[in-house]
Amino acid sequence: MKVKEPQPQYIVDHSGNKSFVVLKVSEYEQMLTDLHDLALMAERRTEDAIPLSEFERELCAEGRI
């Protein structure tokens, strides 16, 4: 999966220092989604893992797959 890098534009102040960033809405929304996913991963990193086969059985039992 190739990740598309954001193409930011910068607004500079009178001294030429970058003050603001302009992104496409889709790029901004993707960044928010990625940030949310990373936060969830950090919260769940201490949870016990289960084998994939067990997870698949649970999904089948719930009728999800």
PDB file with one MODEL, atoms N, CA, C and O in Angstrom:
MODEL        1
ATOM      1  N   MET A   1       0.841  -1.173   0.000  1.00  0.00           N
ATOM      2  CA  MET A   1       0.000   0.000   0.000  1.00  0.00           C
ATOM      3  C   MET A   1       0.887   1.237   0.000  1.00  0.00           C
ATOM      4  O   MET A   1       1.707   1.428   0.898  1.00  0.00           O
ATOM      5  N   LYS A   2       0.717   2.053  -0.993  1.00  0.00           N
ATOM      6  CA  LYS A   2       1.513   3.269  -1.086  1.00  0.00           C
ATOM      7  C   LYS A   2       0.790   4.412  -0.385  1.00  0.00           C
ATOM      8  O   LYS A   2      -0.392   4.658  -0.625  1.00  0.00           O
ATOM      9  N   VAL A   3       1.511   5.096   0.475  1.00  0.00           N
ATOM     10  CA  VAL A   3       0.951   6.225   1.210  1.00  0.00           C
ATOM     11  C   VAL A   3       1.243   7.494   0.432  1.00  0.00           C
ATOM     12  O   VAL A   3       2.388   7.776   0.080  1.00  0.00           O
ATOM     13  N   LYS A   4       0.195   8.250   0.171  1.00  0.00           N
ATOM     14  CA  LYS A   4       0.367   9.518  -0.537  1.00  0.00           C
ATOM     15  C   LYS A   4       0.754  10.597   0.465  1.00  0.00           C
ATOM     16  O   LYS A   4       0.058  10.833   1.452  1.00  0.00           O
ATOM     17  N   GLU A   5       1.851  11.229   0.195  1.00  0.00           N
ATOM     18  CA  GLU A   5       2.325  12.293   1.075  1.00  0.00           C
ATOM     19  C   GLU A   5       1.483  13.544   0.863  1.00  0.00           C
ATOM     20  O   GLU A   5       1.144  13.879  -0.272  1.00  0.00           O
ATOM     21  N   PRO A   6       1.144  14.237   1.950  1.00  0.00           N
ATOM     22  CA  PRO A   6       0.405  15.496   1.810  1.00  0.00           C
ATOM     23  C   PRO A   6       1.229  16.511   1.015  1.00  0.00           C
ATOM     24  O   PRO A   6       2.460  16.486   1.033  1.00  0.00           O
ATOM     25  N   GLN A   7       0.535  17.385   0.332  1.00  0.00           N
ATOM     26  CA  GLN A   7       1.192  18.437  -0.443  1.00  0.00           C
ATOM     27  C   GLN A   7       0.822  19.788   0.183  1.00  0.00           C
ATOM     28  O   GLN A   7      -0.019  20.515  -0.344  1.00  0.00           O
ATOM     29  N   PRO A   8       1.456  20.110   1.306  1.00  0.00           N
ATOM     30  CA  PRO A   8       1.078  21.353   1.995  1.00  0.00           C
ATOM     31  C   PRO A   8       1.549  22.598   1.266  1.00  0.00           C
ATOM     32  O   PRO A   8       2.542  22.590   0.539  1.00  0.00           O
ATOM     33  N   GLN A   9       0.808  23.653   1.485  1.00  0.00           N
ATOM     34  CA  GLN A   9       1.219  24.985   1.061  1.00  0.00           C
ATOM     35  C   GLN A   9       1.375  25.783   2.349  1.00  0.00           C
ATOM     36  O   GLN A   9       0.653  25.559   3.320  1.00  0.00           O
ATOM     37  N   TYR A  10       2.309  26.702   2.349  1.00  0.00           N
ATOM     38  CA  TYR A  10       2.576  27.471   3.557  1.00  0.00           C
ATOM     39  C   TYR A  10       2.233  28.932   3.345  1.00  0.00           C
ATOM     40  O   TYR A  10       2.421  29.491   2.265  1.00  0.00           O
ATOM     41  N   ILE A  11       1.727  29.526   4.401  1.00  0.00           N
ATOM     42  CA  ILE A  11       1.502  30.966   4.430  1.00  0.00           C
ATOM     43  C   ILE A  11       2.571  31.521   5.359  1.00  0.00           C
ATOM     44  O   ILE A  11       2.736  31.060   6.489  1.00  0.00           O
ATOM     45  N   VAL A  12       3.283  32.506   4.870  1.00  0.00           N
ATOM     46  CA  VAL A  12       4.403  33.049   5.641  1.00  0.00           C
ATOM     47  C   VAL A  12       4.067  34.437   6.166  1.00  0.00           C
ATOM     48  O   VAL A  12       3.233  35.150   5.609  1.00  0.00           O
ATOM     49  N   ASP A  13       4.734  34.797   7.245  1.00  0.00           N
ATOM     50  CA  ASP A  13       4.536  36.141   7.805  1.00  0.00           C
ATOM     51  C   ASP A  13       5.436  37.133   7.072  1.00  0.00           C
ATOM     52  O   ASP A  13       6.117  36.777   6.110  1.00  0.00           O
ATOM     53  N   HIS A  14       5.429  38.358   7.529  1.00  0.00           N
ATOM     54  CA  HIS A  14       6.187  39.416   6.861  1.00  0.00           C
ATOM     55  C   HIS A  14       7.699  39.166   6.877  1.00  0.00           C
ATOM     56  O   HIS A  14       8.433  39.746   6.077  1.00  0.00           O
ATOM     57  N   SER A  15       8.162  38.305   7.785  1.00  0.00           N
ATOM     58  CA  SER A  15       9.590  37.977   7.853  1.00  0.00           C
ATOM     59  C   SER A  15       9.946  36.735   7.042  1.00  0.00           C
ATOM     60  O   SER A  15      11.112  36.347   6.966  1.00  0.00           O
ATOM     61  N   GLY A  16       8.936  36.116   6.439  1.00  0.00           N
ATOM     62  CA  GLY A  16       9.190  34.917   5.649  1.00  0.00           C
ATOM     63  C   GLY A  16       9.134  33.628   6.442  1.00  0.00           C
ATOM     64  O   GLY A  16       9.456  32.561   5.921  1.00  0.00           O
ATOM     65  N   ASN A  17       8.721  33.720   7.721  1.00  0.00           N
ATOM     66  CA  ASN A  17       8.589  32.525   8.552  1.00  0.00           C
ATOM     67  C   ASN A  17       7.253  31.841   8.279  1.00  0.00           C
ATOM     68  O   ASN A  17       6.222  32.501   8.151  1.00  0.00           O
ATOM     69  N   LYS A  18       7.280  30.523   8.192  1.00  0.00           N
ATOM     70  CA  LYS A  18       6.046  29.779   7.973  1.00  0.00           C
ATOM     71  C   LYS A  18       5.137  29.968   9.186  1.00  0.00           C
ATOM     72  O   LYS A  18       5.543  29.728  10.323  1.00  0.00           O
ATOM     73  N   SER A  19       3.897  30.402   8.928  1.00  0.00           N
ATOM     74  CA  SER A  19       2.952  30.666  10.009  1.00  0.00           C
ATOM     75  C   SER A  19       1.743  29.743   9.981  1.00  0.00           C
ATOM     76  O   SER A  19       1.195  29.397  11.028  1.00  0.00           O
ATOM     77  N   PHE A  20       1.323  29.340   8.773  1.00  0.00           N
ATOM     78  CA  PHE A  20       0.141  28.504   8.613  1.00  0.00           C
ATOM     79  C   PHE A  20       0.399  27.464   7.533  1.00  0.00           C
ATOM     80  O   PHE A  20       1.254  27.632   6.664  1.00  0.00           O
ATOM     81  N   VAL A  21      -0.375  26.379   7.621  1.00  0.00           N
ATOM     82  CA  VAL A  21      -0.296  25.322   6.618  1.00  0.00           C
ATOM     83  C   VAL A  21      -1.661  25.188   5.971  1.00  0.00           C
ATOM     84  O   VAL A  21      -2.681  25.209   6.659  1.00  0.00           O
ATOM     85  N   VAL A  22      -1.689  25.052   4.656  1.00  0.00           N
ATOM     86  CA  VAL A  22      -2.922  24.839   3.912  1.00  0.00           C
ATOM     87  C   VAL A  22      -2.834  23.443   3.303  1.00  0.00           C
ATOM     88  O   VAL A  22      -1.884  23.125   2.587  1.00  0.00           O
ATOM     89  N   LEU A  23      -3.834  22.617   3.595  1.00  0.00           N
ATOM     90  CA  LEU A  23      -3.915  21.261   3.061  1.00  0.00           C
ATOM     91  C   LEU A  23      -5.241  21.066   2.354  1.00  0.00           C
ATOM     92  O   LEU A  23      -6.217  21.758   2.643  1.00  0.00           O
ATOM     93  N   LYS A  24      -5.271  20.114   1.419  1.00  0.00           N
ATOM     94  CA  LYS A  24      -6.550  19.708   0.849  1.00  0.00           C
ATOM     95  C   LYS A  24      -7.363  19.085   1.972  1.00  0.00           C
ATOM     96  O   LYS A  24      -6.806  18.468   2.880  1.00  0.00           O
ATOM     97  N   VAL A  25      -8.676  19.246   1.911  1.00  0.00           N
ATOM     98  CA  VAL A  25      -9.546  18.680   2.940  1.00  0.00           C
ATOM     99  C   VAL A  25      -9.321  17.174   3.041  1.00  0.00           C
ATOM    100  O   VAL A  25      -9.267  16.629   4.143  1.00  0.00           O
ATOM    101  N   SER A  26      -9.190  16.506   1.913  1.00  0.00           N
ATOM    102  CA  SER A  26      -8.992  15.045   1.937  1.00  0.00           C
ATOM    103  C   SER A  26      -7.691  14.678   2.656  1.00  0.00           C
ATOM    104  O   SER A  26      -7.648  13.682   3.378  1.00  0.00           O
ATOM    105  N   GLU A  27      -6.639  15.465   2.469  1.00  0.00           N
ATOM    106  CA  GLU A  27      -5.374  15.203   3.160  1.00  0.00           C
ATOM    107  C   GLU A  27      -5.516  15.443   4.659  1.00  0.00           C
ATOM    108  O   GLU A  27      -5.000  14.672   5.468  1.00  0.00           O
ATOM    109  N   TYR A  28      -6.206  16.500   5.021  1.00  0.00           N
ATOM    110  CA  TYR A  28      -6.438  16.809   6.432  1.00  0.00           C
ATOM    111  C   TYR A  28      -7.251  15.706   7.097  1.00  0.00           C
ATOM    112  O   TYR A  28      -6.920  15.263   8.197  1.00  0.00           O
ATOM    113  N   GLU A  29      -8.320  15.260   6.428  1.00  0.00           N
ATOM    114  CA  GLU A  29      -9.155  14.211   6.994  1.00  0.00           C
ATOM    115  C   GLU A  29      -8.383  12.903   7.131  1.00  0.00           C
ATOM    116  O   GLU A  29      -8.573  12.174   8.104  1.00  0.00           O
ATOM    117  N   GLN A  30      -7.515  12.600   6.170  1.00  0.00           N
ATOM    118  CA  GLN A  30      -6.700  11.387   6.267  1.00  0.00           C
ATOM    119  C   GLN A  30      -5.743  11.478   7.447  1.00  0.00           C
ATOM    120  O   GLN A  30      -5.517  10.489   8.143  1.00  0.00           O
ATOM    121  N   MET A  31      -5.182  12.657   7.673  1.00  0.00           N
ATOM    122  CA  MET A  31      -4.291  12.837   8.816  1.00  0.00           C
ATOM    123  C   MET A  31      -5.037  12.643  10.127  1.00  0.00           C
ATOM    124  O   MET A  31      -4.502  12.043  11.059  1.00  0.00           O
ATOM    125  N   LEU A  32      -6.266  13.142  10.210  1.00  0.00           N
ATOM    126  CA  LEU A  32      -7.065  12.939  11.417  1.00  0.00           C
ATOM    127  C   LEU A  32      -7.376  11.469  11.634  1.00  0.00           C
ATOM    128  O   LEU A  32      -7.326  10.979  12.762  1.00  0.00           O
ATOM    129  N   THR A  33      -7.697  10.760  10.552  1.00  0.00           N
ATOM    130  CA  THR A  33      -7.975   9.325  10.645  1.00  0.00           C
ATOM    131  C   THR A  33      -6.734   8.584  11.121  1.00  0.00           C
ATOM    132  O   THR A  33      -6.819   7.731  12.004  1.00  0.00           O
ATOM    133  N   ASP A  34      -5.591   8.901  10.545  1.00  0.00           N
ATOM    134  CA  ASP A  34      -4.339   8.253  10.941  1.00  0.00           C
ATOM    135  C   ASP A  34      -4.023   8.528  12.405  1.00  0.00           C
ATOM    136  O   ASP A  34      -3.602   7.626  13.129  1.00  0.00           O
ATOM    137  N   LEU A  35      -4.220   9.754  12.840  1.00  0.00           N
ATOM    138  CA  LEU A  35      -3.962  10.115  14.231  1.00  0.00           C
ATOM    139  C   LEU A  35      -4.879   9.340  15.169  1.00  0.00           C
ATOM    140  O   LEU A  35      -4.442   8.865  16.217  1.00  0.00           O
ATOM    141  N   HIS A  36      -6.143   9.214  14.797  1.00  0.00           N
ATOM    142  CA  HIS A  36      -7.098   8.449  15.595  1.00  0.00           C
ATOM    143  C   HIS A  36      -6.671   6.984  15.677  1.00  0.00           C
ATOM    144  O   HIS A  36      -6.693   6.387  16.754  1.00  0.00           O
ATOM    145  N   ASP A  37      -6.283   6.409  14.543  1.00  0.00           N
ATOM    146  CA  ASP A  37      -5.834   5.015  14.521  1.00  0.00           C
ATOM    147  C   ASP A  37      -4.616   4.810  15.414  1.00  0.00           C
ATOM    148  O   ASP A  37      -4.539   3.824  16.146  1.00  0.00           O
ATOM    149  N   LEU A  38      -3.675   5.731  15.354  1.00  0.00           N
ATOM    150  CA  LEU A  38      -2.486   5.620  16.199  1.00  0.00           C
ATOM    151  C   LEU A  38      -2.833   5.717  17.683  1.00  0.00           C
ATOM    152  O   LEU A  38      -2.249   5.013  18.507  1.00  0.00           O
ATOM    153  N   ALA A  39      -3.775   6.581  18.019  1.00  0.00           N
ATOM    154  CA  ALA A  39      -4.208   6.708  19.418  1.00  0.00           C
ATOM    155  C   ALA A  39      -4.842   5.408  19.899  1.00  0.00           C
ATOM    156  O   ALA A  39      -4.581   4.971  21.020  1.00  0.00           O
ATOM    157  N   LEU A  40      -5.676   4.785  19.063  1.00  0.00           N
ATOM    158  CA  LEU A  40      -6.288   3.508  19.428  1.00  0.00           C
ATOM    159  C   LEU A  40      -5.233   2.430  19.617  1.00  0.00           C
ATOM    160  O   LEU A  40      -5.310   1.636  20.554  1.00  0.00           O
ATOM    161  N   MET A  41      -4.253   2.402  18.733  1.00  0.00           N
ATOM    162  CA  MET A  41      -3.186   1.409  18.857  1.00  0.00           C
ATOM    163  C   MET A  41      -2.426   1.608  20.167  1.00  0.00           C
ATOM    164  O   MET A  41      -2.094   0.633  20.843  1.00  0.00           O
ATOM    165  N   ALA A  42      -2.152   2.844  20.527  1.00  0.00           N
ATOM    166  CA  ALA A  42      -1.430   3.123  21.770  1.00  0.00           C
ATOM    167  C   ALA A  42      -2.246   2.689  22.979  1.00  0.00           C
ATOM    168  O   ALA A  42      -1.701   2.133  23.933  1.00  0.00           O
ATOM    169  N   GLU A  43      -3.558   2.941  22.942  1.00  0.00           N
ATOM    170  CA  GLU A  43      -4.423   2.550  24.056  1.00  0.00           C
ATOM    171  C   GLU A  43      -4.480   1.034  24.224  1.00  0.00           C
ATOM    172  O   GLU A  43      -4.573   0.533  25.344  1.00  0.00           O
ATOM    173  N   ARG A  44      -4.425   0.305  23.108  1.00  0.00           N
ATOM    174  CA  ARG A  44      -4.641  -1.128  23.138  1.00  0.00           C
ATOM    175  C   ARG A  44      -3.360  -1.948  23.156  1.00  0.00           C
ATOM    176  O   ARG A  44      -3.419  -3.177  23.128  1.00  0.00           O
ATOM    177  N   ARG A  45      -2.214  -1.302  23.201  1.00  0.00           N
ATOM    178  CA  ARG A  45      -0.963  -2.046  23.079  1.00  0.00           C
ATOM    179  C   ARG A  45      -0.711  -3.030  24.218  1.00  0.00           C
ATOM    180  O   ARG A  45       0.069  -3.969  24.060  1.00  0.00           O
ATOM    181  N   THR A  46      -1.354  -2.828  25.347  1.00  0.00           N
ATOM    182  CA  THR A  46      -1.140  -3.743  26.479  1.00  0.00           C
ATOM    183  C   THR A  46      -2.181  -4.861  26.538  1.00  0.00           C
ATOM    184  O   THR A  46      -2.116  -5.719  27.419  1.00  0.00           O
ATOM    185  N   GLU A  47      -3.138  -4.860  25.609  1.00  0.00           N
ATOM    186  CA  GLU A  47      -4.145  -5.917  25.594  1.00  0.00           C
ATOM    187  C   GLU A  47      -3.519  -7.232  25.158  1.00  0.00           C
ATOM    188  O   GLU A  47      -2.569  -7.257  24.376  1.00  0.00           O
ATOM    189  N   ASP A  48      -4.065  -8.313  25.674  1.00  0.00           N
ATOM    190  CA  ASP A  48      -3.585  -9.630  25.270  1.00  0.00           C
ATOM    191  C   ASP A  48      -3.968  -9.900  23.825  1.00  0.00           C
ATOM    192  O   ASP A  48      -5.059  -9.547  23.376  1.00  0.00           O
ATOM    193  N   ALA A  49      -3.059 -10.524  23.116  1.00  0.00           N
ATOM    194  CA  ALA A  49      -3.310 -10.896  21.726  1.00  0.00           C
ATOM    195  C   ALA A  49      -3.964 -12.282  21.687  1.00  0.00           C
ATOM    196  O   ALA A  49      -3.776 -13.097  22.591  1.00  0.00           O
ATOM    197  N   ILE A  50      -4.736 -12.534  20.622  1.00  0.00           N
ATOM    198  CA  ILE A  50      -5.308 -13.855  20.418  1.00  0.00           C
ATOM    199  C   ILE A  50      -4.911 -14.332  19.028  1.00  0.00           C
ATOM    200  O   ILE A  50      -4.691 -13.523  18.127  1.00  0.00           O
ATOM    201  N   PRO A  51      -4.821 -15.646  18.856  1.00  0.00           N
ATOM    202  CA  PRO A  51      -4.462 -16.158  17.526  1.00  0.00           C
ATOM    203  C   PRO A  51      -5.526 -15.773  16.494  1.00  0.00           C
ATOM    204  O   PRO A  51      -6.708 -15.659  16.819  1.00  0.00           O
ATOM    205  N   LEU A  52      -5.091 -15.577  15.251  1.00  0.00           N
ATOM    206  CA  LEU A  52      -5.998 -15.211  14.171  1.00  0.00           C
ATOM    207  C   LEU A  52      -7.111 -16.234  14.024  1.00  0.00           C
ATOM    208  O   LEU A  52      -8.265 -15.867  13.803  1.00  0.00           O
ATOM    209  N   SER A  53      -6.778 -17.508  14.144  1.00  0.00           N
ATOM    210  CA  SER A  53      -7.796 -18.554  13.985  1.00  0.00           C
ATOM    211  C   SER A  53      -8.909 -18.408  15.033  1.00  0.00           C
ATOM    212  O   SER A  53     -10.083 -18.613  14.725  1.00  0.00           O
ATOM    213  N   GLU A  54      -8.541 -18.059  16.254  1.00  0.00           N
ATOM    214  CA  GLU A  54      -9.546 -17.847  17.300  1.00  0.00           C
ATOM    215  C   GLU A  54     -10.413 -16.629  16.987  1.00  0.00           C
ATOM    216  O   GLU A  54     -11.631 -16.663  17.166  1.00  0.00           O
ATOM    217  N   PHE A  55      -9.789 -15.573  16.528  1.00  0.00           N
ATOM    218  CA  PHE A  55     -10.517 -14.363  16.156  1.00  0.00           C
ATOM    219  C   PHE A  55     -11.510 -14.654  15.034  1.00  0.00           C
ATOM    220  O   PHE A  55     -12.656 -14.207  15.073  1.00  0.00           O
ATOM    221  N   GLU A  56     -11.054 -15.411  14.031  1.00  0.00           N
ATOM    222  CA  GLU A  56     -11.941 -15.777  12.920  1.00  0.00           C
ATOM    223  C   GLU A  56     -13.119 -16.603  13.413  1.00  0.00           C
ATOM    224  O   GLU A  56     -14.246 -16.395  12.964  1.00  0.00           O
ATOM    225  N   ARG A  57     -12.875 -17.553  14.344  1.00  0.00           N
ATOM    226  CA  ARG A  57     -13.970 -18.360  14.918  1.00  0.00           C
ATOM    227  C   ARG A  57     -14.986 -17.471  15.623  1.00  0.00           C
ATOM    228  O   ARG A  57     -16.194 -17.674  15.496  1.00  0.00           O
ATOM    229  N   GLU A  58     -14.491 -16.488  16.364  1.00  0.00           N
ATOM    230  CA  GLU A  58     -15.394 -15.577  17.072  1.00  0.00           C
ATOM    231  C   GLU A  58     -16.245 -14.773  16.077  1.00  0.00           C
ATOM    232  O   GLU A  58     -17.445 -14.594  16.287  1.00  0.00           O
ATOM    233  N   LEU A  59     -15.634 -14.301  15.017  1.00  0.00           N
ATOM    234  CA  LEU A  59     -16.380 -13.546  14.004  1.00  0.00           C
ATOM    235  C   LEU A  59     -17.421 -14.439  13.334  1.00  0.00           C
ATOM    236  O   LEU A  59     -18.545 -13.996  13.096  1.00  0.00           O
ATOM    237  N   CYS A  60     -17.076 -15.664  13.031  1.00  0.00           N
ATOM    238  CA  CYS A  60     -18.024 -16.602  12.429  1.00  0.00           C
ATOM    239  C   CYS A  60     -19.178 -16.869  13.390  1.00  0.00           C
ATOM    240  O   CYS A  60     -20.336 -16.872  12.972  1.00  0.00           O
ATOM    241  N   ALA A  61     -18.883 -17.091  14.662  1.00  0.00           N
ATOM    242  CA  ALA A  61     -19.928 -17.368  15.663  1.00  0.00           C
ATOM    243  C   ALA A  61     -20.884 -16.192  15.806  1.00  0.00           C
ATOM    244  O   ALA A  61     -22.064 -16.376  16.103  1.00  0.00           O
ATOM    245  N   GLU A  62     -20.369 -14.978  15.592  1.00  0.00           N
ATOM    246  CA  GLU A  62     -21.210 -13.773  15.681  1.00  0.00           C
ATOM    247  C   GLU A  62     -21.909 -13.474  14.369  1.00  0.00           C
ATOM    248  O   GLU A  62     -22.712 -12.544  14.290  1.00  0.00           O
ATOM    249  N   GLY A  63     -21.611 -14.257  13.333  1.00  0.00           N
ATOM    250  CA  GLY A  63     -22.221 -14.036  12.037  1.00  0.00           C
ATOM    251  C   GLY A  63     -21.663 -12.840  11.285  1.00  0.00           C
ATOM    252  O   GLY A  63     -22.319 -12.291  10.400  1.00  0.00           O
ATOM    253  N   ARG A  64     -20.481 -12.449  11.633  1.00  0.00           N
ATOM    254  CA  ARG A  64     -19.869 -11.268  10.998  1.00  0.00           C
ATOM    255  C   ARG A  64     -19.085 -11.616   9.746  1.00  0.00           C
ATOM    256  O   ARG A  64     -18.822 -10.756   8.905  1.00  0.00           O
ATOM    257  N   ILE A  65     -18.708 -12.901   9.627  1.00  0.00           N
ATOM    258  CA  ILE A  65     -18.059 -13.361   8.383  1.00  0.00           C
ATOM    259  C   ILE A  65     -18.604 -14.731   8.037  1.00  0.00           C
ATOM    260  O   ILE A  65     -18.205 -15.318   7.031  1.00  0.00           O
TER     261      ILE A  65
ENDMDL
END
